[in-house]
Amino acid sequence: MKVCYIDQTTTGRDGMITALQEKDWILTSFPAPSAFDPEQGSYDKVLTQVLQNQTPDCVFSFDFLPEVSLVCSKEKIPYVSWTVNMPAAGLFSDLAKDPVNRLFAIDSALCETLKGSGIKVTYLPPAADPDLLFGIAHSPMNDLPDMDVSYVGPNRVMEEESFLDHVAQKDLAVAGKLRDLMHERKFCYDLPAIEKKLPEDILSGLHKALPLQIPEGSLFSASYLYAAYFLYPSLTEIERGEMLDSVSLHLGDVANLHVFPDSIGNLAPYIYSKSLINLLLPPRTYEAALPMEALEIMGSKGFLLCPHQADAEKLFVPGKEIVLFASKEDLLTKISYYLEHGEERREIAARGLERIRAEHTFAQRLEVLFSAL
């Protein structure tokens, strides 16, 4: 089989490419729109020419890319996409209904939501490549000391006030209600999605402060857009900042919190393997899913501590293969417990890795993705 891989930087990229290369297939690549050099011409024309020259049996990408779907539709080439990054606004479109598309996503809640809009998206959990991660984690090039608690990811990128102050300039009452709404939801992981509970007066105030025009053919609501691109990012950054501050205070002089930017790239598996506890604080746009980073931590034989996500319990046994927290207080309690219980912590990490090898590798995901052809 001939596969054209649409290449972009994302967690899991190297594992997927390795799995594709291990198949007896012809693999070519083409940049995603975000990585395309516009000096080469228009994206759709250049991709069309490439597909006509290469005549692949299918095109594959992480995340659904409407620009790629349009070209595949014209060329009548099956397009397989696996959405792993949120929000996934591109899926809320009539373009996603095109019969050339084979749609997959790592978030079961997203799949259910899209079903209500007449878009069939198959739930396909995240994956990891333990062998690849092991090679990075144990590279002699890396030389870091063991760490107590580590966090890899964005920190304070957006301040709460920058968003709410903008709304307050148009409607003070709405800004106050939004502030209350977000503070009520801090560290609460079992409440309905924000967009399903936004009152009409808040929506109206948001529209005055941040007017949005829903593109033609889009199937998402205004409440989804405001939640995905404004409320959730703001809430996520508020939570991350408070969470990391609380962990640092809680540890005091007994242990250390190490914070690394997500730009560290291939150094991440090494940090995961050298840390006694790895914190994961995913964006709130992941309604039910464990992000790819969760399995990358576990695939590096790292001990993972992350917020409760509904899909996590479908993939792993909580307390045996993965540890989830339900609140800030629960997080701090579990950090103390697992720092003191090293043998139990190492056993959980080992069982999590074993589960990934048995059920959650990229090679296994490929079988599902391309069986749809």
N, C-alpha and C positions, 0 to 999 in steps of 0.2 A: 504494500500500500504506500502511496505517496501522500505525505502530509505537509502542508504549509503551516508553520508555526508563527503566529503573530507575537513578536517578542516585545516584552516590556519588563521593567524592573518591578518585581513584587516578591513577597515571601513565598518560597516554594518553587521559584523559577528554575533554579539549578537542579532540584530534585526531579522536576517534570522533564526537563531536557535530558537528564541522564536516563530516565525511564523510557523516553521515546527513542533515544539512541540505542538502547539495548534491544529494541524490537528489530526484526528483520524488515525494516521499512526504509523508504527514501525520505529523508527529512530535510526540508529547506526552511528558511526563515525570512520574515519581512517585518520591519518595525511597526509597532502600534502607532496610531495617530499622534500620541503624545511624544513619541520619539522620532517622528518623521521629519526630515529636513525639507521645508517648503521650497527650497531652491531647486529641488528635483522636479517640481511640478505639482499638480493637484493630487491629493492622496488617492482619490478614487481612480483616476486615470492611470497612475503608476501601478497601483495594486492590480487593476484590471489587466494591464499589459503583462505583469509578472505571472498572474494566474493563467493567462492564455498561453504564455510560453512554457510554463512548468506543467500545466495540466494536472494538478494534484487531485487526489480522490476526495480530499476534504481539507478544510481550514480549521485550525484550532487556536483558541486564545483563552487566557485567564480573563475573566470578566466579559460581559457581553458588550461588544463594541458596535454601535449602530452603523458606523461608516463601513466596517467590514461586512456586516450583514447585507447592506445595500448592494455592494459589489458582488457578493456571493449569490444574491438573489438574481442579479442580471446574468451572471455566468452559470447559474444553475449548479452550483457546487455546494454540497452540504457544509454547514458551518456549525462546529461544536464549540460551545463556550461553557466555561466553568466559573461562575461568579464567586469570588473569594474575598473581595473588598467591598465594604459598605460605606456610604449608601449606594444602592444599585439603581439609580434613577433611569438608566438606559433601558432597563427591563420593563418599565412602566410605559410602554409605547406600542403602537400598532405594528411597528417594525418587528417587534419580538414575535409576533404571530405568524411571520412569514414561514412557509413550510420548509425552507432550507435550514432553518435553525433547529439545533438540538441543544436545549437549554438545561443547565445544571447549576445548582447553587449550594453553598455550605450552610445556609440558614434555613431551617425547616419552617420557621414562622414566615419568612419571606415567601417561600414556596406556597404556603397556604394563602397568604394575602393575594398573590398573583393569580392563584386559581380562581379567586372571586372576580378577577378582571378578565377571565377567559384565556389566560396565558399559562400554558403547561410548562412548569419548571420542575425538574426532578431533583429531589434532595440528595446531595452527594457530599458526605462529610469531608473535612480537611484531611490532609495526609502529611507524611514525612518520609525522608530517606535516611534511616538510621545509619547505614554504612557510610554515606557521604558525610553526615554530621559527625560521626565518630572520627573520621579522618581529619576533619577540621579541629574538633575538640582536643585531639591528642597530637596535634602538630608540634614538632619540636621548635618551630618558629615562635610559638606563643609561650610567654613566660610570665604569668600573673600569679600572685599568691592566692590561696583559697580565700573566699569571701563569705561573709555570713548571710546577708540578705542583699539581693541584687534586683534592680529594675532596669530593663532595656526598653526604651520607647520615648515618645515625646513627653515633655514636661509642661511647663506653663507657656503655652503658645498663645492662648487667648485669655484675656482677663474678663471676668464676669461683667465688669462695669462697661467695657468697651461696647458690648452688644446692648445691654440694658439701657445705658445712657442714651444711645442712639434712639431707642424706642421712646424713652422718657421725653425727648425733645418734642415728640409729637403727641404723646399721651402718657401723662404721669401715672394715671390710674392703671393702665394696662401694664406699664413697666413694673409697677408694684405687684400686680397679680402674677406676672411672669417670674419675678424674683421669688415670690412665695411658692409658686408651682415647682420651680427648680430646687428650692431648698427642701421642700417636702419629699422630693424624690431622691435626694442625695443618699447614696449607699442603700437604696431600696431596690432590690432586683426582681421582685415578684409582682410589680404593678403593671397594669395594661400599658401599651405603648402610648407615648405622649400624644401622638397625632390622633389617637382614637378618643381622646378626652379633652381636646381643646375647645373651650366655650366660644360661641360666636363673637362675643365682644372682644375676646383676646385676638381672634383671627382678624377681625376688622381693624383693631389697633395695629397689628403687625403689618397689615396691608398698607396702612397709611404711612407707617415708618419705613417699611421695606417693600415697596411695590414689586410684585412678581407677576410676570406674564407666563402663563402655562403654554408651552409650545403646542402647536397643532399636532394632533395625533397622540398626545401624551395621555396616559390613563391614571396618573397620580393626582391626588387632591392637593389643594393649597396647603392644607394642614400637614400633609406628608412632607412637602417641600420645606416649610418653615421648621418643622421638627428636625428633618435630616440635615439641613444646612445651617441652621442657626441655633435651635434649642439644644439639640444633642451635643454638638461640639462645645457649646458653652458649658453645659452640665458636665461633660466629660472632663474638661480642663479644671473646673471647680473641684470635682471629686479627686482627680489625680493630685492636684496641689495639696489639698487637705489630707489625703491619704498618706502621701509621702512624708509630709510634715509630722503627722501623727506617728508613723512608723519610726521615724528618726528620733522623736521625743521618747517613744516607748522603749526603744533599745538603749538609749542613754549611753553610758560608758561600757555596758556589758557586751554589746555587739555593734557592728557597723552596717549602715545602709549604703550601698554603692549604686549610683544612678548613672546610666550610660545613655547617650542619644541613640535613636534608632538608625542613625547614619553610620554606625560602626560596621554594618554589613556582615561580612564573613567572619568577623571576630565574635559575633554573638554566640554561636554554639560553644566556643571555648569558655566564654563567661558563664553560660548555662551549666556547663559541666564542673566548673570550679566554684560554684555558689552553693551554699547549703540550702538556701531557699531562693526560688525565683518568683518574684511577683509579676503578675500580668494584669494590667488594668486596661482592657480593650475599650474602644470607643462605644458609646451607647447606641450607635447605629446598628450594632450587632444585637438583634433582638433576642435570638435564641442560640446563636452559633458560638462555638469556640473558634476563634480566629486561627489562621494557619500558624501563627507564632506559638500557640499553645502546644501544638504537636511537635513543633521544632524544638521547644524546650524539652519535652518528654522524650523525643527521639534522640536528644543529646545525652540522655540518662540524667537529666536535671529534675529536681524536685519542683513541682509546679504548685503554686498557690494562687488561685484566681477567683473572681466573683462567680456566684452561681449563675450558670447558663443552662437553659432547659435541655439543649442538645448534649451537654456534657454527660448527663446521666444515661443517654442512649448509647454513648460510645465507651464510657469507662465506669468502673465501680467507685463511687465516692468513698474516700477514706481508705481504699485499698489500692487504687491505681492513680487517683488524682485527689487533690484536696481543694474543696470549694469553700468560700466564706460568704455569709449572708448579710453582713453588716460591717461597719468599721470596727466595732468592738469585737466581733467574731474574728476578724482578721488579726487583730493584735493578740488575742488569746491564742490563736493557732500558731502565730509566729513564735511566741514564747514556748509553746508546747513542743513544736517540732525542732526548735533549736536544742532543747533539752533531751529529746528522744531521737538520737542519731540513728540507731539501728532501725527503728520503725520508719524513719524518714527515708533511709536508703532502700528499704524493702519496697516501699510505695513507689519510689522512682524506678526500681528494677521491674516491678510488675507493670508499670505504665509503659515502659519500653517494650516489654514482652508483648503487651496487647497491640502496640503499634506494629511490631514486626508481624504479628499474626493477622491483623485485620485492616491496618490503616497505612499502607505504603502507596507510593505513586504508581508502582506497577499494578497493584490491585485496582486503583482508580482508573487506570487506562482501560482495563478490561470493560468497565462499565461505560466509560465515556464513548468508546468507539464501537461498542456493541449496538449503539443507537443508530449506526449507519445502515 
